[in-house]
Amino acid sequence: MAATDRPAEAAGEFRHHTVQVPATSANLGAGFDAFGIALDRHLIVRSVPRSSQGERVRALDGTEVPTGDDNLVWRSFVAFCEQHDIAVPDLAIVARTEIPLERGLGSSSAAIVAGMTLAREVTGVPVGDPALVELATDVEGHPDNVAPAVLGGLVACARGDDGQLVIRRTNPTPALAPLLFVPTSRQSTEAARTVLPASLPRAEVAEQAARAGHVLAALTGAWPPAASLSGDRLHEPARASVMPASAELLATLRRAEVHAWLSGAGPSVAAVVDRHRDPADLVALAEERGFVIEPGDWDLSGARSCPDGACGLSGLQDCPLCPRHRL
């Protein structure tokens, strides 16, 4: 029987899985809707029998998210099944997240990728990562967050002349480590997009492209980052008016020669520093503006899944890296 012919839940035959998806930072300055990078903070979801809980989705960490069929993880699970014309398995989901909501760190993209990856594993539909990125992009609207969430690492995305999405992935240089400056305030991506300009002058478009090249090469280690080139001309100036604290923090970091950018649609700010640098001098700078500084690292593996009773990495039942241990 082909995978797509499999019934939704033939006497409970499907195997439950746990999926781990990283946070992401998109745009990276001048790479608006094109560049993204995966971070080592995660959303972990697991399928469980529908009879085991009343909610369709239960947040084990107390995060306030929809618990019914309108939950984004579940809606993405259903979207995958509908795309491949298979019955939706009647199961429930438990989740735990380290990604703050509406802070520009890819919480929505992680939910979309988690739901679709879980659906792929539970149903057994043979879908590769590029096709998963395409489907997740259809739901999210653009690929700069979903691509690194699926693939890990540093990703550049563009559509070719034929309309096909082209994705290139590489590892960011290990000489640099990310710093996250996370505020308590939230900002939806939809609201942040309403302030964007409809067009740019030709000179600023040229400057945007030049900066994008510098940023991408710096993050791969081709040359050192240049803090004065870390901003862009399209979205950051427009969003400064609705995120003044983020704009002030960005300007201060760049004056201090720190390569920083507005993470996604904000209001979080991301930066890269030498891996051996002590960021203690930046803590007070962040706190004065209402931000918490969170050192971290890159995620190079992207979405990871493990079936119950085994491990997607080692094949062993008790792998110490299994995301089940984080639920």
N, C-alpha and C positions, 0 to 999 in steps of 0.2 A: 504494500500500500504506500503510495506517495505521501510525503509529509503534508501536502496541502489537502489530501483526502482524509486526513485523520479527524475523527469526531472530536467535539469540544472536550468531553470528559467521559470517555468510554469506561464506565465503572471506576472512575478515578485513576485512570492509567497514567496520566501525565506525571512527570517527575518535577518536583518543586526545586526552585533555584534561588540563589542569592546573587544579587548584582551590586557592584560597587562602581560609582561614577564620580570622576573628579570635578571640583570647582574649576572655573575658567575665568580668565581675564581677556576681554576682547578689545579690539582696535589697536591697543599697544601704542597709542599716540596717533600717528599718521596713517595707520592701516585700517581706516574706518570700514567696518563691515567686511573686512578681508583677512586680518591677522587675528590669531587667538593663541592662547597658551594655557596649558593645563597645570593646576596647582594641587598640592597634596592635602586638600581638604575634601571630604567626600560625602556623598549621599549613598546610603546602603539600603536596599529594599530586598524583601524576600517574599515569595509567594507562600501562602499557607492555605489549608483547607477552608472553604467558605464557611463551613459549619463551626469553625474555631473562634469566630468573632462576629459581633453584630455589624461593625463598620466594614465598608469595602476597603478602606485604607486606615490603618491605625499608626499614628506617630508615637513611637516608643519614648521619645525624648520630650514630649509635651509641646512640640512646635505646633502652632495654630495653623492648620491647613484643612481644606475640605476633607471630610471623611467619607463622602458618598461617591456616586458615580461621576461627579463633576471634578474630582481630584485630578490634577494634571498628569500624575503618573498613570492612573487608571485610564484616563482618556487617551493617552499615548499608547498604552497597551492595546486598547480597543482599535485605535487607528491602524496599528500594525496588522492586526487580524483582518480588518476590513480591507486594507490595501491588498492583502494576499488571499482574500475571498475564503477565509476559514472561519468556522464558528469560534466565538469568544469563549475560552475556558471559564467556567464559573468558579473563581477562586477569590481569595482575599489577599491583601498585601500588608505587611508591617514595614515600617521605615524608621530610619534614624539619620539625621543630617548634621553635618558640621559646617554647612554652607548657610550663612545668614540670608534671609529672604530680602529681595528688593534692595540689594546693596551693590549691584554691578559685578557680582562674582559668579554669575551663571547659574543661579538656583533654578530658574525655569528650564534652561537647557538641560541641566542635570536631570530634572524630573522627566523631561521628554525622552532623553536618551535612556534613562533607567527603565521607563515603561516599555519602550520599544525593544531594548535588549532583553528584558525579562520575557516579553512575548516571544521573541525569536528563540530563546532557549527552551521555554516551556512547550511551545508548539513544535519545535524541531524544524521549522521552515529554514531551508538553506539559503540564507541571505548574507552576503559579505558586508564588511564594514563600509565600503564606498556607497553601496545601495542604502545602508542604514543611515548614513549621513545625508543622502539625498532626501529620504523620507522625513527625517527629523528636521531638515531645512524647510521642507514644505509646511511643517507645523509651526516652527519657530519663526520663519520668515527670512532668515539669513544664516549663513553657515559658520560665522566666525566664533561662536560659542559651541555649537553642537559638534563641529569637526574635532576640536581638541578634546571634547568630552568623550568622544568615541575612540579617538586614536591616541590621545596623550601627546605630550611634547608641544612643539611649536609648529603651528599650521598656517599656511597661506592659501587662500581660496579665491578663485576668480572664475567667471564664465567665459568660455571661448567664443569665437565667432559663430560657432554652430549652436551656441546656447547650452552646451554641456558644462557642468560644474567640474572644474579641475582643482584638485586638492594636492598640495605638496606638504609633507610632514618631515620634520627633522628634530633632533634633540637640541634644546637650548644649551649654550655653553655651561659646563659645570663650574667655571670660574666665577659665575654670577649666581646670586641667590635672590629670590623675591622677598620683598617686604610688603605687607598689606597694611593700609591705614583705613580702619573700618569705623564709620560713625554709628551712633545709635539711631540716627534718622534714616528713613527709608525713602526710596524714590522708584516709582514704577518706570519700566522702559518706555511704555506707551506715552506717559506724560513727558519724559525727557526727550522724546523724539518730536514732540509738537513744536519745540523751539528751534529746530534746525533750519538753516537757510535753504531755500529752494535751489540756489545756484551760487557759484563762486566766481570772482574775477579770474581771468586767464593766468595772471601772475601768481595768484594764490594756489591755483590748481597745479602749476609747475612746481611751486615750493612744496606743496603737499607730496607730490610724487618723489621729489628729491629727498625729503625727510623720511619717507617710507623706506627707501633703499638704505639709508643710514641706520635706521632702527632695526630692520631685519638682520642686516649684517652684524650689528653690534650684539644682538641677542644670540647669534650663532657663534660668536667669538672671532669673527673675521677681523674686527678692530674694536678698540675700546668705545664704550658708550659716550655720547656727547650730550650732556644734560640740556644744553641750549637747543638741541634738535629733537628733544623728546616729545614736544607738544605738536598739535596739528592746527590746521586752519579751518576745519569744517565743523566739528562738533564741540570741542572744548570751549572756544570763545562764546558760542551760542549758549552753552549750558552754564557758563559762569554766572549768568544773571539769576538762575534759579537754584544754583548750588554755590553760594558765595564762600562758604567755609572750605569747600573742596577746591575752589579756584585759588583762594588765598594759600592753602596748604601746598598746592602745586607750584605756585610762584615762589614760595619760600624754599621748597625743596630744590628747585632748579637753581635758585641763587646760591644754595649750598652745594652746588655741583652734584646733585643726586638726580639720576636719570629716572623720571617719574611720569606717569600718565593717569588720566581719568580712566578707571577700570570699567569697561563696558559703558553703560549709560550712567554710571555713578550711583550714589555719591562716594563710593570707596575710591581711594587712590592706591595705585600699585607702583612699585619702584623696584629697581634692581641695584644691588650693591655688591662689592667684592665679597666673596663667600666668607672671608676671614675677618671682615669688618665687624666691630662691635657697634650695634645700632643704638647704644645707650644715649648718645648725644641727640638722637632724633625723638626720643620718647617724650621729653617735655614739650618739644615743638609740636608733636601730634596732640598731646593732651590739652594744650592751651586752646586748640581749635576744635575740641570735642571728638577726637579720633583716638582709637586704641591701636597701637602698633602691634602687628602680629608677624613675627618671622616665620618663614616656612621654607618649602622647597618645591621643586617641579614634580609633577606626576608624569612619568614616561610611559605608563602602561595603558592609560585610558580606561574605558569600560571593561570591567573584569567580572566574569560570572563563574559560579561554582554550583554544581548540582548537589542535592542532598545525598549524603553517603559517599561523596568523592570530592575531588578537588580539580578545578579547571586548570591549575598551574602544574601541580606535581603528580596528580593522579592518586595521591594518598588520601586517606580519610581524615587525617588529623594534621593537615598542613598548617603551620603557624601563621601563614599569610592569608588564610581563608577569610573572606569578608564576613562570614557567619559569626566569627569571634567578636565582631564590632557591633553586633546587634544587641 
